[in-house]
Amino acid sequence: MARKKFQWSRDEDTPEGELHFVDRTNRSERKRDADQLDSLVKQMVRLKPDQIASLELPETVLNALNEARRIKAKGRVRSGMRRQMLFVAGTLRNEAEEDVARIIAKVEKMQKSG
């Protein structure tokens, strides 16, 4: 459950400032989200090229994912593959939450169907 945090902000419109609440997540929730993205990336690397094309990924994520697939095809490059998968997860974190949720749903649907 997200906690509420008080935050004081002041800008040009309100020079006296105002107090408002900001939602913040706890560490275990952030860790669960990161683990979910890591497992998503592992599933995405295993997909076939036509399945990846049907995901309609943003260009930055697609380029990083293609690089991960290239490293995997090389063979015994474990540390490079691990770093690249972390990079793909990081680029996914920079995308909008709705896009990531859509990608997760599509990958899960592909995993269930075959």
C-alpha positions in Angstrom: 0.0 0.0 0.0 1.4 3.4 -1.0 2.1 5.7 1.9 1.3 9.4 1.9 4.0 11.9 2.3 3.7 15.6 3.0 5.5 17.8 0.5 5.8 21.6 0.6 6.1 23.3 -2.8 6.5 26.9 -3.8 6.5 28.3 -7.3 6.0 31.6 -9.1 2.2 31.4 -9.0 2.1 30.7 -5.2 5.0 32.5 -3.6 3.7 31.6 -0.1 3.8 27.9 -1.0 1.3 25.1 -0.4 1.3 21.7 1.3 0.1 18.7 -0.5 0.3 14.9 -0.3 2.5 12.8 -2.6 2.0 9.0 -2.9 5.2 7.1 -2.3 5.7 3.3 -2.5 7.6 1.2 0.0 10.8 -0.6 -0.9 9.2 -4.1 -1.2 6.6 -2.8 -3.6 9.3 -1.2 -5.8 11.3 -4.5 -5.7 8.2 -6.5 -6.8 7.7 -4.2 -9.7 11.4 -4.5 -10.7 11.2 -8.3 -10.5 8.1 -8.3 -12.6 9.8 -6.2 -15.3 12.9 -8.6 -15.1 10.7 -11.6 -15.7 8.9 -9.8 -18.5 12.2 -9.1 -20.3 13.3 -12.7 -19.9 10.0 -13.8 -21.6 10.4 -11.1 -24.3 13.9 -12.3 -25.2 12.5 -15.9 -25.8 9.8 -14.7 -28.2 10.1 -15.1 -31.9 10.8 -12.1 -34.1 7.2 -12.0 -35.5 5.8 -12.1 -32.0 8.1 -9.2 -30.9 6.9 -7.2 -33.9 3.3 -7.7 -32.9 4.0 -6.2 -29.5 4.3 -2.7 -31.0 7.2 -1.7 -28.8 8.7 1.8 -28.7 11.9 2.1 -30.7 14.2 2.4 -27.8 12.9 -0.7 -26.1 12.9 -2.6 -29.5 16.5 -1.7 -30.2 17.6 -2.8 -26.7 15.7 -6.0 -27.0 17.2 -6.8 -30.4 20.6 -6.2 -28.9 19.8 -8.7 -26.1 18.7 -11.3 -28.6 21.9 -10.8 -30.5 24.0 -11.3 -27.4 22.0 -14.4 -26.5 22.6 -15.8 -29.9 26.4 -15.4 -29.4 26.3 -18.0 -26.7 28.4 -17.9 -23.6 28.2 -14.1 -22.8 26.4 -14.3 -19.4 27.4 -11.1 -17.8 26.8 -9.1 -21.0 23.4 -10.6 -21.4 22.5 -9.9 -17.7 23.5 -6.2 -18.1 21.6 -5.9 -21.4 18.5 -7.4 -19.8 18.8 -4.9 -17.0 19.1 -2.2 -19.6 15.9 -3.4 -21.4 14.1 -3.4 -18.0 15.3 0.2 -17.4 14.1 1.4 -20.7 10.7 -0.2 -20.0 10.6 1.7 -16.7 11.0 4.9 -18.6 7.9 4.2 -20.6 4.4 5.1 -19.6 2.7 2.7 -17.1 -0.2 2.1 -19.5 2.2 1.0 -22.3 4.0 -1.3 -19.9 0.8 -2.8 -18.7 -0.3 -3.4 -22.4 3.0 -5.1 -23.2 2.7 -7.3 -20.1 -0.8 -8.4 -21.1 0.2 -9.2 -24.6 3.3 -11.2 -23.6 1.2 -13.2 -21.0 -1.4 -13.8 -23.7 1.3 -15.1 -26.1 2.7 -17.4 -23.4 -0.7 -18.9 -22.6 -1.5 -19.5 -26.3 1.6 -21.2 -27.2 
